[in-house]
Amino acid sequence: MKKSLSSFILFFATFFISCRSESIDLSDQSKNILALVGDKTITVNDFIKRCEYVPRPPYCNGDSYVHKKIALNSLIAEKQ
């Protein structure tokens, strides 16, 4: 009887702890800042839009590190 009661209490304690409500603020800009250019900021979302949605020239059209670095440098140059 004592084992089943303690198991029952342990189960519900674990259940209530795991179901508590914690909100995660995804709009916190300090975590999403990729670069600061003067008083302007470049966020990760800006960089993704640049790399995925904007057509790039053939010399930096791939997905390699160098091509993404070229896209980021052009985005930084536009912000200045």
PyMOL Python script that loads the backbone (N, CA, C, O; Angstrom):
from pymol import cmd

cmd.read_pdbstr("""\
ATOM      1  N   MET A   1       0.821  -1.196   0.000  1.00  0.00           N
ATOM      2  CA  MET A   1       0.000   0.000   0.000  1.00  0.00           C
ATOM      3  C   MET A   1       0.864   1.258   0.000  1.00  0.00           C
ATOM      4  O   MET A   1       0.581   2.203  -0.736  1.00  0.00           O
ATOM      5  N   LYS A   2       1.926   1.277   0.829  1.00  0.00           N
ATOM      6  CA  LYS A   2       2.778   2.446   0.916  1.00  0.00           C
ATOM      7  C   LYS A   2       3.547   2.659  -0.379  1.00  0.00           C
ATOM      8  O   LYS A   2       3.764   3.797  -0.795  1.00  0.00           O
ATOM      9  N   LYS A   3       3.968   1.547  -1.029  1.00  0.00           N
ATOM     10  CA  LYS A   3       4.699   1.673  -2.286  1.00  0.00           C
ATOM     11  C   LYS A   3       3.817   2.260  -3.381  1.00  0.00           C
ATOM     12  O   LYS A   3       4.257   3.120  -4.144  1.00  0.00           O
ATOM     13  N   SER A   4       2.596   1.807  -3.456  1.00  0.00           N
ATOM     14  CA  SER A   4       1.707   2.307  -4.500  1.00  0.00           C
ATOM     15  C   SER A   4       1.336   3.767  -4.243  1.00  0.00           C
ATOM     16  O   SER A   4       1.196   4.542  -5.189  1.00  0.00           O
ATOM     17  N   LEU A   5       1.175   4.149  -2.977  1.00  0.00           N
ATOM     18  CA  LEU A   5       0.847   5.524  -2.640  1.00  0.00           C
ATOM     19  C   LEU A   5       2.023   6.446  -2.959  1.00  0.00           C
ATOM     20  O   LEU A   5       1.826   7.531  -3.507  1.00  0.00           O
ATOM     21  N   SER A   6       3.239   6.025  -2.622  1.00  0.00           N
ATOM     22  CA  SER A   6       4.400   6.859  -2.926  1.00  0.00           C
ATOM     23  C   SER A   6       4.643   6.920  -4.432  1.00  0.00           C
ATOM     24  O   SER A   6       5.058   7.964  -4.936  1.00  0.00           O
ATOM     25  N   SER A   7       4.400   5.840  -5.159  1.00  0.00           N
ATOM     26  CA  SER A   7       4.524   5.856  -6.617  1.00  0.00           C
ATOM     27  C   SER A   7       3.483   6.779  -7.239  1.00  0.00           C
ATOM     28  O   SER A   7       3.772   7.493  -8.200  1.00  0.00           O
ATOM     29  N   PHE A   8       2.276   6.761  -6.690  1.00  0.00           N
ATOM     30  CA  PHE A   8       1.200   7.616  -7.154  1.00  0.00           C
ATOM     31  C   PHE A   8       1.538   9.087  -6.947  1.00  0.00           C
ATOM     32  O   PHE A   8       1.325   9.913  -7.836  1.00  0.00           O
ATOM     33  N   ILE A   9       2.061   9.404  -5.780  1.00  0.00           N
ATOM     34  CA  ILE A   9       2.441  10.790  -5.467  1.00  0.00           C
ATOM     35  C   ILE A   9       3.598  11.226  -6.348  1.00  0.00           C
ATOM     36  O   ILE A   9       3.604  12.347  -6.857  1.00  0.00           O
ATOM     37  N   LEU A  10       4.571  10.357  -6.530  1.00  0.00           N
ATOM     38  CA  LEU A  10       5.717  10.669  -7.376  1.00  0.00           C
ATOM     39  C   LEU A  10       5.279  10.896  -8.817  1.00  0.00           C
ATOM     40  O   LEU A  10       5.768  11.814  -9.476  1.00  0.00           O
ATOM     41  N   PHE A  11       4.366  10.073  -9.310  1.00  0.00           N
ATOM     42  CA  PHE A  11       3.856  10.236 -10.670  1.00  0.00           C
ATOM     43  C   PHE A  11       3.177  11.585 -10.848  1.00  0.00           C
ATOM     44  O   PHE A  11       3.466  12.292 -11.813  1.00  0.00           O
ATOM     45  N   PHE A  12       2.288  11.955  -9.947  1.00  0.00           N
ATOM     46  CA  PHE A  12       1.576  13.219 -10.083  1.00  0.00           C
ATOM     47  C   PHE A  12       2.472  14.425  -9.857  1.00  0.00           C
ATOM     48  O   PHE A  12       2.262  15.472 -10.470  1.00  0.00           O
ATOM     49  N   ALA A  13       3.469  14.298  -8.986  1.00  0.00           N
ATOM     50  CA  ALA A  13       4.416  15.401  -8.804  1.00  0.00           C
ATOM     51  C   ALA A  13       5.203  15.626 -10.089  1.00  0.00           C
ATOM     52  O   ALA A  13       5.399  16.765 -10.512  1.00  0.00           O
ATOM     53  N   THR A  14       5.649  14.548 -10.701  1.00  0.00           N
ATOM     54  CA  THR A  14       6.369  14.653 -11.979  1.00  0.00           C
ATOM     55  C   THR A  14       5.459  15.215 -13.061  1.00  0.00           C
ATOM     56  O   THR A  14       5.888  16.033 -13.875  1.00  0.00           O
ATOM     57  N   PHE A  15       4.219  14.784 -13.072  1.00  0.00           N
ATOM     58  CA  PHE A  15       3.253  15.261 -14.062  1.00  0.00           C
ATOM     59  C   PHE A  15       3.009  16.758 -13.935  1.00  0.00           C
ATOM     60  O   PHE A  15       3.012  17.472 -14.938  1.00  0.00           O
ATOM     61  N   PHE A  16       2.799  17.240 -12.717  1.00  0.00           N
ATOM     62  CA  PHE A  16       2.531  18.664 -12.518  1.00  0.00           C
ATOM     63  C   PHE A  16       3.757  19.523 -12.806  1.00  0.00           C
ATOM     64  O   PHE A  16       3.626  20.630 -13.326  1.00  0.00           O
ATOM     65  N   ILE A  17       4.936  19.030 -12.477  1.00  0.00           N
ATOM     66  CA  ILE A  17       6.159  19.790 -12.763  1.00  0.00           C
ATOM     67  C   ILE A  17       6.387  19.886 -14.264  1.00  0.00           C
ATOM     68  O   ILE A  17       6.797  20.933 -14.765  1.00  0.00           O
ATOM     69  N   SER A  18       6.125  18.812 -14.977  1.00  0.00           N
ATOM     70  CA  SER A  18       6.361  18.830 -16.418  1.00  0.00           C
ATOM     71  C   SER A  18       5.297  19.625 -17.175  1.00  0.00           C
ATOM     72  O   SER A  18       5.539  20.047 -18.306  1.00  0.00           O
ATOM     73  N   CYS A  19       4.145  19.832 -16.583  1.00  0.00           N
ATOM     74  CA  CYS A  19       3.064  20.552 -17.264  1.00  0.00           C
ATOM     75  C   CYS A  19       2.996  22.027 -16.911  1.00  0.00           C
ATOM     76  O   CYS A  19       2.076  22.717 -17.348  1.00  0.00           O
ATOM     77  N   ARG A  20       3.930  22.520 -16.145  1.00  0.00           N
ATOM     78  CA  ARG A  20       3.866  23.930 -15.774  1.00  0.00           C
ATOM     79  C   ARG A  20       4.081  24.801 -17.014  1.00  0.00           C
ATOM     80  O   ARG A  20       4.740  24.402 -17.974  1.00  0.00           O
ATOM     81  N   SER A  21       3.524  25.955 -16.960  1.00  0.00           N
ATOM     82  CA  SER A  21       3.521  26.844 -18.123  1.00  0.00           C
ATOM     83  C   SER A  21       4.729  27.772 -18.075  1.00  0.00           C
ATOM     84  O   SER A  21       4.868  28.586 -17.162  1.00  0.00           O
ATOM     85  N   GLU A  22       5.597  27.637 -19.071  1.00  0.00           N
ATOM     86  CA  GLU A  22       6.712  28.556 -19.230  1.00  0.00           C
ATOM     87  C   GLU A  22       6.648  29.104 -20.640  1.00  0.00           C
ATOM     88  O   GLU A  22       6.651  28.352 -21.614  1.00  0.00           O
ATOM     89  N   SER A  23       6.590  30.395 -20.736  1.00  0.00           N
ATOM     90  CA  SER A  23       6.532  30.986 -22.061  1.00  0.00           C
ATOM     91  C   SER A  23       7.943  31.308 -22.531  1.00  0.00           C
ATOM     92  O   SER A  23       8.767  31.809 -21.766  1.00  0.00           O
ATOM     93  N   ILE A  24       8.207  31.018 -23.782  1.00  0.00           N
ATOM     94  CA  ILE A  24       9.489  31.317 -24.386  1.00  0.00           C
ATOM     95  C   ILE A  24       9.287  32.493 -25.318  1.00  0.00           C
ATOM     96  O   ILE A  24       8.476  32.429 -26.242  1.00  0.00           O
ATOM     97  N   ASP A  25      10.013  33.554 -25.082  1.00  0.00           N
ATOM     98  CA  ASP A  25       9.873  34.765 -25.869  1.00  0.00           C
ATOM     99  C   ASP A  25      10.802  34.686 -27.082  1.00  0.00           C
ATOM    100  O   ASP A  25      12.004  34.926 -26.969  1.00  0.00           O
ATOM    101  N   LEU A  26      10.235  34.349 -28.242  1.00  0.00           N
ATOM    102  CA  LEU A  26      11.030  34.236 -29.454  1.00  0.00           C
ATOM    103  C   LEU A  26      11.266  35.576 -30.122  1.00  0.00           C
ATOM    104  O   LEU A  26      12.087  35.684 -31.032  1.00  0.00           O
ATOM    105  N   SER A  27      10.555  36.591 -29.678  1.00  0.00           N
ATOM    106  CA  SER A  27      10.711  37.898 -30.298  1.00  0.00           C
ATOM    107  C   SER A  27      11.827  38.714 -29.638  1.00  0.00           C
ATOM    108  O   SER A  27      12.006  39.888 -29.959  1.00  0.00           O
ATOM    109  N   ASP A  28      12.563  38.110 -28.736  1.00  0.00           N
ATOM    110  CA  ASP A  28      13.666  38.811 -28.075  1.00  0.00           C
ATOM    111  C   ASP A  28      14.760  39.075 -29.098  1.00  0.00           C
ATOM    112  O   ASP A  28      15.432  38.142 -29.538  1.00  0.00           O
ATOM    113  N   GLN A  29      14.944  40.317 -29.477  1.00  0.00           N
ATOM    114  CA  GLN A  29      15.865  40.679 -30.542  1.00  0.00           C
ATOM    115  C   GLN A  29      17.322  40.526 -30.144  1.00  0.00           C
ATOM    116  O   GLN A  29      18.177  40.382 -31.017  1.00  0.00           O
ATOM    117  N   SER A  30      17.635  40.554 -28.851  1.00  0.00           N
ATOM    118  CA  SER A  30      19.037  40.463 -28.455  1.00  0.00           C
ATOM    119  C   SER A  30      19.623  39.098 -28.777  1.00  0.00           C
ATOM    120  O   SER A  30      20.836  38.981 -28.951  1.00  0.00           O
ATOM    121  N   LYS A  31      18.801  38.071 -28.862  1.00  0.00           N
ATOM    122  CA  LYS A  31      19.277  36.737 -29.207  1.00  0.00           C
ATOM    123  C   LYS A  31      19.383  36.557 -30.721  1.00  0.00           C
ATOM    124  O   LYS A  31      20.108  35.677 -31.187  1.00  0.00           O
ATOM    125  N   ASN A  32      18.679  37.369 -31.484  1.00  0.00           N
ATOM    126  CA  ASN A  32      18.633  37.202 -32.928  1.00  0.00           C
ATOM    127  C   ASN A  32      19.546  38.155 -33.676  1.00  0.00           C
ATOM    128  O   ASN A  32      19.563  38.134 -34.907  1.00  0.00           O
ATOM    129  N   ILE A  33      20.297  38.981 -32.988  1.00  0.00           N
ATOM    130  CA  ILE A  33      21.171  39.952 -33.652  1.00  0.00           C
ATOM    131  C   ILE A  33      22.394  39.241 -34.194  1.00  0.00           C
ATOM    132  O   ILE A  33      23.102  38.547 -33.465  1.00  0.00           O
ATOM    133  N   LEU A  34      22.631  39.423 -35.478  1.00  0.00           N
ATOM    134  CA  LEU A  34      23.784  38.809 -36.132  1.00  0.00           C
ATOM    135  C   LEU A  34      24.940  39.786 -36.219  1.00  0.00           C
ATOM    136  O   LEU A  34      26.093  39.403 -36.018  1.00  0.00           O
ATOM    137  N   ALA A  35      24.643  41.057 -36.519  1.00  0.00           N
ATOM    138  CA  ALA A  35      25.685  42.072 -36.634  1.00  0.00           C
ATOM    139  C   ALA A  35      25.103  43.431 -36.294  1.00  0.00           C
ATOM    140  O   ALA A  35      23.917  43.686 -36.502  1.00  0.00           O
ATOM    141  N   LEU A  36      25.953  44.296 -35.771  1.00  0.00           N
ATOM    142  CA  LEU A  36      25.590  45.682 -35.505  1.00  0.00           C
ATOM    143  C   LEU A  36      26.408  46.568 -36.435  1.00  0.00           C
ATOM    144  O   LEU A  36      27.637  46.498 -36.454  1.00  0.00           O
ATOM    145  N   VAL A  37      25.714  47.400 -37.207  1.00  0.00           N
ATOM    146  CA  VAL A  37      26.370  48.319 -38.136  1.00  0.00           C
ATOM    147  C   VAL A  37      25.944  49.720 -37.751  1.00  0.00           C
ATOM    148  O   VAL A  37      24.854  50.171 -38.102  1.00  0.00           O
ATOM    149  N   GLY A  38      26.815  50.403 -37.026  1.00  0.00           N
ATOM    150  CA  GLY A  38      26.452  51.727 -36.537  1.00  0.00           C
ATOM    151  C   GLY A  38      25.287  51.619 -35.580  1.00  0.00           C
ATOM    152  O   GLY A  38      25.373  50.927 -34.565  1.00  0.00           O
ATOM    153  N   ASP A  39      24.195  52.299 -35.894  1.00  0.00           N
ATOM    154  CA  ASP A  39      23.001  52.213 -35.059  1.00  0.00           C
ATOM    155  C   ASP A  39      21.982  51.229 -35.626  1.00  0.00           C
ATOM    156  O   ASP A  39      20.901  51.072 -35.058  1.00  0.00           O
ATOM    157  N   LYS A  40      22.302  50.569 -36.725  1.00  0.00           N
ATOM    158  CA  LYS A  40      21.399  49.605 -37.360  1.00  0.00           C
ATOM    159  C   LYS A  40      21.820  48.188 -36.994  1.00  0.00           C
ATOM    160  O   LYS A  40      22.993  47.929 -36.724  1.00  0.00           O
ATOM    161  N   THR A  41      20.856  47.276 -36.987  1.00  0.00           N
ATOM    162  CA  THR A  41      21.141  45.887 -36.656  1.00  0.00           C
ATOM    163  C   THR A  41      20.760  44.983 -37.817  1.00  0.00           C
ATOM    164  O   THR A  41      19.847  45.281 -38.586  1.00  0.00           O
ATOM    165  N   ILE A  42      21.470  43.887 -37.925  1.00  0.00           N
ATOM    166  CA  ILE A  42      21.145  42.840 -38.892  1.00  0.00           C
ATOM    167  C   ILE A  42      20.780  41.614 -38.080  1.00  0.00           C
ATOM    168  O   ILE A  42      21.590  41.105 -37.306  1.00  0.00           O
ATOM    169  N   THR A  43      19.565  41.147 -38.259  1.00  0.00           N
ATOM    170  CA  THR A  43      19.098  39.989 -37.515  1.00  0.00           C
ATOM    171  C   THR A  43      19.301  38.728 -38.337  1.00  0.00           C
ATOM    172  O   THR A  43      19.586  38.779 -39.533  1.00  0.00           O
ATOM    173  N   VAL A  44      19.151  37.612 -37.673  1.00  0.00           N
ATOM    174  CA  VAL A  44      19.255  36.322 -38.349  1.00  0.00           C
ATOM    175  C   VAL A  44      18.174  36.205 -39.408  1.00  0.00           C
ATOM    176  O   VAL A  44      18.400  35.630 -40.473  1.00  0.00           O
ATOM    177  N   ASN A  45      17.003  36.747 -39.121  1.00  0.00           N
ATOM    178  CA  ASN A  45      15.895  36.693 -40.066  1.00  0.00           C
ATOM    179  C   ASN A  45      16.203  37.493 -41.334  1.00  0.00           C
ATOM    180  O   ASN A  45      15.845  37.069 -42.433  1.00  0.00           O
ATOM    181  N   ASP A  46      16.863  38.649 -41.190  1.00  0.00           N
ATOM    182  CA  ASP A  46      17.278  39.429 -42.361  1.00  0.00           C
ATOM    183  C   ASP A  46      18.241  38.628 -43.227  1.00  0.00           C
ATOM    184  O   ASP A  46      18.131  38.623 -44.453  1.00  0.00           O
ATOM    185  N   PHE A  47      19.178  37.957 -42.587  1.00  0.00           N
ATOM    186  CA  PHE A  47      20.166  37.167 -43.313  1.00  0.00           C
ATOM    187  C   PHE A  47      19.516  35.985 -44.036  1.00  0.00           C
ATOM    188  O   PHE A  47      19.874  35.681 -45.174  1.00  0.00           O
ATOM    189  N   ILE A  48      18.570  35.325 -43.383  1.00  0.00           N
ATOM    190  CA  ILE A  48      17.878  34.196 -44.018  1.00  0.00           C
ATOM    191  C   ILE A  48      17.084  34.672 -45.216  1.00  0.00           C
ATOM    192  O   ILE A  48      17.078  34.019 -46.260  1.00  0.00           O
ATOM    193  N   LYS A  49      16.410  35.810 -45.075  1.00  0.00           N
ATOM    194  CA  LYS A  49      15.669  36.354 -46.218  1.00  0.00           C
ATOM    195  C   LYS A  49      16.603  36.663 -47.369  1.00  0.00           C
ATOM    196  O   LYS A  49      16.262  36.422 -48.527  1.00  0.00           O
ATOM    197  N   ARG A  50      17.793  37.200 -47.061  1.00  0.00           N
ATOM    198  CA  ARG A  50      18.757  37.536 -48.106  1.00  0.00           C
ATOM    199  C   ARG A  50      19.261  36.271 -48.807  1.00  0.00           C
ATOM    200  O   ARG A  50      19.376  36.244 -50.033  1.00  0.00           O
ATOM    201  N   CYS A  51      19.554  35.248 -48.047  1.00  0.00           N
ATOM    202  CA  CYS A  51      20.147  34.038 -48.630  1.00  0.00           C
ATOM    203  C   CYS A  51      19.118  33.144 -49.318  1.00  0.00           C
ATOM    204  O   CYS A  51      19.458  32.441 -50.270  1.00  0.00           O
ATOM    205  N   GLU A  52      17.883  33.159 -48.861  1.00  0.00           N
ATOM    206  CA  GLU A  52      16.899  32.222 -49.397  1.00  0.00           C
ATOM    207  C   GLU A  52      15.973  32.830 -50.446  1.00  0.00           C
ATOM    208  O   GLU A  52      15.623  32.155 -51.415  1.00  0.00           O
ATOM    209  N   TYR A  53      15.575  34.063 -50.279  1.00  0.00           N
ATOM    210  CA  TYR A  53      14.522  34.619 -51.112  1.00  0.00           C
ATOM    211  C   TYR A  53      14.993  35.587 -52.194  1.00  0.00           C
ATOM    212  O   TYR A  53      14.271  35.827 -53.162  1.00  0.00           O
ATOM    213  N   VAL A  54      16.167  36.132 -52.046  1.00  0.00           N
ATOM    214  CA  VAL A  54      16.668  37.102 -53.019  1.00  0.00           C
ATOM    215  C   VAL A  54      17.600  36.374 -53.988  1.00  0.00           C
ATOM    216  O   VAL A  54      18.513  35.670 -53.555  1.00  0.00           O
ATOM    217  N   PRO A  55      17.379  36.536 -55.287  1.00  0.00           N
ATOM    218  CA  PRO A  55      18.289  35.892 -56.244  1.00  0.00           C
ATOM    219  C   PRO A  55      19.701  36.466 -56.105  1.00  0.00           C
ATOM    220  O   PRO A  55      19.894  37.678 -56.011  1.00  0.00           O
ATOM    221  N   ARG A  56      20.669  35.568 -56.096  1.00  0.00           N
ATOM    222  CA  ARG A  56      22.062  35.978 -55.957  1.00  0.00           C
ATOM    223  C   ARG A  56      22.799  35.753 -57.272  1.00  0.00           C
ATOM    224  O   ARG A  56      22.378  34.932 -58.087  1.00  0.00           O
ATOM    225  N   PRO A  57      23.877  36.467 -57.479  1.00  0.00           N
ATOM    226  CA  PRO A  57      24.659  36.276 -58.703  1.00  0.00           C
ATOM    227  C   PRO A  57      25.284  34.877 -58.739  1.00  0.00           C
ATOM    228  O   PRO A  57      25.424  34.231 -57.701  1.00  0.00           O
ATOM    229  N   PRO A  58      25.655  34.417 -59.926  1.00  0.00           N
ATOM    230  CA  PRO A  58      26.193  33.048 -60.060  1.00  0.00           C
ATOM    231  C   PRO A  58      27.458  32.790 -59.238  1.00  0.00           C
ATOM    232  O   PRO A  58      27.702  31.651 -58.840  1.00  0.00           O
ATOM    233  N   TYR A  59      28.266  33.819 -58.976  1.00  0.00           N
ATOM    234  CA  TYR A  59      29.499  33.589 -58.242  1.00  0.00           C
ATOM    235  C   TYR A  59      29.278  33.325 -56.745  1.00  0.00           C
ATOM    236  O   TYR A  59      30.202  32.893 -56.056  1.00  0.00           O
ATOM    237  N   CYS A  60      28.083  33.577 -56.243  1.00  0.00           N
ATOM    238  CA  CYS A  60      27.801  33.269 -54.828  1.00  0.00           C
ATOM    239  C   CYS A  60      26.423  32.638 -54.681  1.00  0.00           C
ATOM    240  O   CYS A  60      25.686  32.950 -53.745  1.00  0.00           O
ATOM    241  N   ASN A  61      26.083  31.762 -55.597  1.00  0.00           N
ATOM    242  CA  ASN A  61      24.758  31.170 -55.627  1.00  0.00           C
ATOM    243  C   ASN A  61      24.657  29.871 -54.823  1.00  0.00           C
ATOM    244  O   ASN A  61      23.557  29.343 -54.657  1.00  0.00           O
ATOM    245  N   GLY A  62      25.767  29.349 -54.328  1.00  0.00           N
ATOM    246  CA  GLY A  62      25.753  28.067 -53.624  1.00  0.00           C
ATOM    247  C   GLY A  62      25.442  28.189 -52.148  1.00  0.00           C
ATOM    248  O   GLY A  62      25.076  29.257 -51.659  1.00  0.00           O
ATOM    249  N   ASP A  63      25.593  27.078 -51.447  1.00  0.00           N
ATOM    250  CA  ASP A  63      25.315  27.035 -50.018  1.00  0.00           C
ATOM    251  C   ASP A  63      26.584  26.890 -49.183  1.00  0.00           C
ATOM    252  O   ASP A  63      26.509  26.520 -48.011  1.00  0.00           O
ATOM    253  N   SER A  64      27.729  27.173 -49.758  1.00  0.00           N
ATOM    254  CA  SER A  64      28.961  27.032 -49.006  1.00  0.00           C
ATOM    255  C   SER A  64      29.153  28.219 -48.057  1.00  0.00           C
ATOM    256  O   SER A  64      28.447  29.224 -48.139  1.00  0.00           O
ATOM    257  N   TYR A  65      30.112  28.074 -47.173  1.00  0.00           N
ATOM    258  CA  TYR A  65      30.408  29.112 -46.187  1.00  0.00           C
ATOM    259  C   TYR A  65      30.829  30.417 -46.867  1.00  0.00           C
ATOM    260  O   TYR A  65      30.414  31.497 -46.448  1.00  0.00           O
ATOM    261  N   VAL A  66      31.635  30.321 -47.894  1.00  0.00           N
ATOM    262  CA  VAL A  66      32.129  31.507 -48.586  1.00  0.00           C
ATOM    263  C   VAL A  66      30.979  32.251 -49.262  1.00  0.00           C
ATOM    264  O   VAL A  66      30.939  33.481 -49.231  1.00  0.00           O
ATOM    265  N   HIS A  67      30.053  31.530 -49.865  1.00  0.00           N
ATOM    266  CA  HIS A  67      28.919  32.160 -50.544  1.00  0.00           C
ATOM    267  C   HIS A  67      28.010  32.878 -49.544  1.00  0.00           C
ATOM    268  O   HIS A  67      27.516  33.972 -49.819  1.00  0.00           O
ATOM    269  N   LYS A  68      27.797  32.263 -48.399  1.00  0.00           N
ATOM    270  CA  LYS A  68      26.973  32.913 -47.373  1.00  0.00           C
ATOM    271  C   LYS A  68      27.694  34.125 -46.787  1.00  0.00           C
ATOM    272  O   LYS A  68      27.059  35.116 -46.426  1.00  0.00           O
ATOM    273  N   LYS A  69      29.004  34.045 -46.695  1.00  0.00           N
ATOM    274  CA  LYS A  69      29.777  35.179 -46.203  1.00  0.00           C
ATOM    275  C   LYS A  69      29.693  36.353 -47.174  1.00  0.00           C
ATOM    276  O   LYS A  69      29.626  37.506 -46.748  1.00  0.00           O
ATOM    277  N   ILE A  70      29.696  36.071 -48.470  1.00  0.00           N
ATOM    278  CA  ILE A  70      29.543  37.129 -49.480  1.00  0.00           C
ATOM    279  C   ILE A  70      28.173  37.787 -49.343  1.00  0.00           C
ATOM    280  O   ILE A  70      28.060  39.010 -49.426  1.00  0.00           O
ATOM    281  N   ALA A  71      27.128  36.976 -49.132  1.00  0.00           N
ATOM    282  CA  ALA A  71      25.774  37.515 -48.964  1.00  0.00           C
ATOM    283  C   ALA A  71      25.681  38.368 -47.703  1.00  0.00           C
ATOM    284  O   ALA A  71      25.031  39.414 -47.712  1.00  0.00           O
ATOM    285  N   LEU A  72      26.322  37.934 -46.617  1.00  0.00           N
ATOM    286  CA  LEU A  72      26.303  38.718 -45.388  1.00  0.00           C
ATOM    287  C   LEU A  72      27.060  40.026 -45.563  1.00  0.00           C
ATOM    288  O   LEU A  72      26.607  41.065 -45.083  1.00  0.00           O
ATOM    289  N   ASN A  73      28.194  39.996 -46.235  1.00  0.00           N
ATOM    290  CA  ASN A  73      28.952  41.227 -46.464  1.00  0.00           C
ATOM    291  C   ASN A  73      28.182  42.217 -47.321  1.00  0.00           C
ATOM    292  O   ASN A  73      28.259  43.424 -47.088  1.00  0.00           O
ATOM    293  N   SER A  74      27.445  41.734 -48.303  1.00  0.00           N
ATOM    294  CA  SER A  74      26.649  42.656 -49.119  1.00  0.00           C
ATOM    295  C   SER A  74      25.484  43.246 -48.294  1.00  0.00           C
ATOM    296  O   SER A  74      25.104  44.401 -48.486  1.00  0.00           O
ATOM    297  N   LEU A  75      24.935  42.451 -47.392  1.00  0.00           N
ATOM    298  CA  LEU A  75      23.872  42.962 -46.511  1.00  0.00           C
ATOM    299  C   LEU A  75      24.428  44.012 -45.560  1.00  0.00           C
ATOM    300  O   LEU A  75      23.765  45.013 -45.289  1.00  0.00           O
ATOM    301  N   ILE A  76      25.622  43.801 -45.056  1.00  0.00           N
ATOM    302  CA  ILE A  76      26.270  44.784 -44.170  1.00  0.00           C
ATOM    303  C   ILE A  76      26.558  46.062 -44.950  1.00  0.00           C
ATOM    304  O   ILE A  76      26.376  47.161 -44.424  1.00  0.00           O
ATOM    305  N   ALA A  77      27.007  45.932 -46.196  1.00  0.00           N
ATOM    306  CA  ALA A  77      27.310  47.105 -47.016  1.00  0.00           C
ATOM    307  C   ALA A  77      26.044  47.920 -47.287  1.00  0.00           C
ATOM    308  O   ALA A  77      26.112  49.147 -47.353  1.00  0.00           O
ATOM    309  N   GLU A  78      24.912  47.274 -47.444  1.00  0.00           N
ATOM    310  CA  GLU A  78      23.659  48.004 -47.665  1.00  0.00           C
ATOM    311  C   GLU A  78      23.216  48.758 -46.430  1.00  0.00           C
ATOM    312  O   GLU A  78      22.596  49.814 -46.552  1.00  0.00           O
ATOM    313  N   LYS A  79      23.513  48.250 -45.246  1.00  0.00           N
ATOM    314  CA  LYS A  79      23.080  48.897 -44.019  1.00  0.00           C
ATOM    315  C   LYS A  79      23.905  50.136 -43.675  1.00  0.00           C
ATOM    316  O   LYS A  79      23.456  50.964 -42.883  1.00  0.00           O
ATOM    317  N   GLN A  80      25.094  50.281 -44.246  1.00  0.00           N
ATOM    318  CA  GLN A  80      25.958  51.409 -43.903  1.00  0.00           C
ATOM    319  C   GLN A  80      25.498  52.668 -44.533  1.00  0.00           C
ATOM    320  O   GLN A  80      26.117  53.715 -44.344  1.00  0.00           O
TER     321      GLN A  80
END
""", "prot")
cmd.dss("prot")
cmd.show_as("cartoon", "prot")
cmd.util.cbc("prot")
cmd.orient("prot")
